[in-house]
Amino acid sequence: MLLRFPVPLHLLLLRRHQHLLPNSVPSKRFNFSHPPQSLFKTVPVLRVGYPTSTFSEDESDVELGRLLSLLPEEMRRRVSEHPELHMLIEVVMDLGRKPLARFPSGDFVISEYPITVQDIQHATAQVGDFAVDNRAGISRTLHRISAIRNRKGTIIGLTCRVGRAISGTANLLQDLVQDGSSLLLIGPPGVGKTTIIREIARMLANDYKKRVMIVDTSNEIGGDGDIPHAGIGSARRMQVPNSDMQHKVLIEAVENHMPQVIVIDEIGTKLEAMAASTIAQRGIQLVATAHGITIENLIMNPSLEMLVGGIQSVTLGDEEASRRGVQKTILERKGPSTFSCAVEIISKTQLQIHRSLEATVDAILSGRFPNVEVRRMKSQEQEESVQTRQDAPEIGGEIMLEDAPERADLKTRQDESPLMLPNDMLENSWEHKLPLRLFCYGILEATVTQAIKQLKMNDADLQLTDNISEANALLALQSKLKKNSRIQAAFKSHDIPVYVTKTSSLEHVTKAIRALLSDYEDGLIVFGSIDKIKDSEKADALEEARMAIEHIVIPKGETVDLLPRSYQVVSLQLDLVRSYQLEARRISGESNVHHLRIFPSHYVMDDVITSDTSESDDFSSSNGSANGSLNNLNRLPLLPE
Ligand SMILES: Nc1ncnc2c1ncn2[C@@H]1O[C@H](COP(=O)(O)OP(=O)(O)OP(=O)(O)O)[C@@H](O)[C@H]1O
């Protein structure tokens, strides 16, 4: 028969460890404010100001007014009354649907009346011509109006994006810009790439007195109209008749206008990549954006791989392959990359710098983690910091910091996040447990970084480590892990939980991290090493096990299930049980809840089994073979001294 522990002790422990029980975990959250540790070091830097519109408030209002004038009266009034008006991102107008205004905090319906043909005509009449890419602008503003057409070519939808020149957005990159490094910026749509390169163009032209030429394919950097927007400072701008001509205009810029710097938004084709490479070979500083979220995306993209030096497959001799410990056919970088540095824009306040793009590409191709510097802007109240991997050089210089809109943005995301608990709960139960350190095997760091972003976590809360002894968990690609028994053994000996993914895709990695976080929040695995678990928690767990052994298991010869505990704490209990020469099993239930089952015997079993909740019942059945075997035992072990 399977016995549960007597009620009073049970209740006592339940009260004390309520947060460890699966159904007592109220919700999920992570600490967005926890200071970064471990892999990163914090380099304090001088604060000189915050990103602000390049213009006075009046000028900004006038520009925004030009976009709002595209809207019918009622919609304009509703948007204007919105408290986040100065953070407006886009207005979306689709025929037959209610119009939406997009703010960092979410989408708002700005009229109960669906958009009519007249509404769309009213808007399109006020903007310049739509080019072949279906984009148009409003003269001398940075706004971008993008059209959706029906099959006959009639416009039936508009996305009206607010463009703003925001000074300070490129200050995290000031040292690299000043060095003359060629910079490639990548990031998801709408993350602020164009805004940053506009500011870099202005900085280079005005502050560093460089001859800057912008090749402005859809007039997004310098704005619509023939006189460029003041946001680019004294940089010059070449317009491009249509996007197919971009590579030609790039070459023309170099041949005709003697620039020291070329700035270009959205390198997307092989021809453009080739033109960029030609420019780089002439020693001109190139600042560009490209499609893609991570460097790996570029490596995988046959049109853009040239930007990172090109990729080739090389077959090694048997001896060389075994010396390097790799397969015979490997991927290698073909030649020098077009850009010296690359920047992954993670959010409007966080960048990842690859100081040597070539070294990053080489690392990725050989399955290693590249060195990155994480730079972020922080709120006015917080200490500003630049985080670097310990092996990366520090940066100095002035950093312009986060603006109010982004703080509001972050706050909203926190509020909406399913990972949230109120702050007081966070401080009491989680703060001492952060950050979580993850050892990845066969999965790229960039993918994990993206997953962290998708989970809306601060990357200081989930850090990567190359050191097994400080890892809280292993996240591995199943196929690779299977082949490496040494890694498996190393993690087993450190008693570190392992999470595997079938592929290294962002989707699967995100899922695995979500499962891991969920286990952390359920208290099933522990932040930090066993040393960081509270002494009181360890003492309770061991006392519970001791009492169960001495009061039930040995004297009555009955099996006892202990309370659910974290993985490491269950391991401690297991050690204690073994010191009594008793057998026990760690049981993982349906939602991966661990608890220890102690048997009144020396019966030899596997250390770990996985079961669902019903398994416990089967196991306790008197007809069950396992229990049957237990019943055959006629001698109980001696109590230890
Ligand atoms: N630091 C910032 N603070 C506040 N708003 C910003 C910031 N950077 C950019 N924005 C706003 O975010 C929106 C998108 O910016 P931007 O067009 O630069 O992004 P993008 O990455 O180039 O987008 P896409 O890839 O779609 O062209 C714009 O409305 C811009 O004004």
The ligand as an ORCA input file, in Angstrom:
! r2SCAN-3c Opt
* xyz 0 1
  N      14.330     55.036    -30.590
  C      13.073     55.215    -30.993
  N      12.160     55.697    -30.146
  C      10.888     55.866    -30.506
  N      10.395     55.576    -31.739
  C      11.255     55.087    -32.629
  C      12.633     54.878    -32.320
  N      13.233     54.358    -33.404
  C      12.289     54.254    -34.356
  N      11.099     54.703    -33.904
  C       9.827     54.712    -34.625
  O       9.512     53.354    -34.967
  C       8.919     53.288    -36.266
  C       9.732     52.330    -37.134
  O      11.050     52.851    -37.311
  P      11.908     52.592    -38.627
  O      11.116     52.908    -39.855
  O      13.208     53.256    -38.412
  O      12.066     51.006    -38.517
  P      12.697     49.998    -39.586
  O      13.344     48.930    -38.787
  O      13.512     50.708    -40.574
  O      11.371     49.436    -40.258
  P      11.229     48.685    -41.689
  O      12.120     47.502    -41.649
  O       9.766     48.300    -41.698
  O      11.579     49.690    -42.713
  C       8.906     54.723    -36.795
  O       7.607     55.245    -36.558
  C       9.935     55.440    -35.951
  O       9.614     56.817    -35.810
*
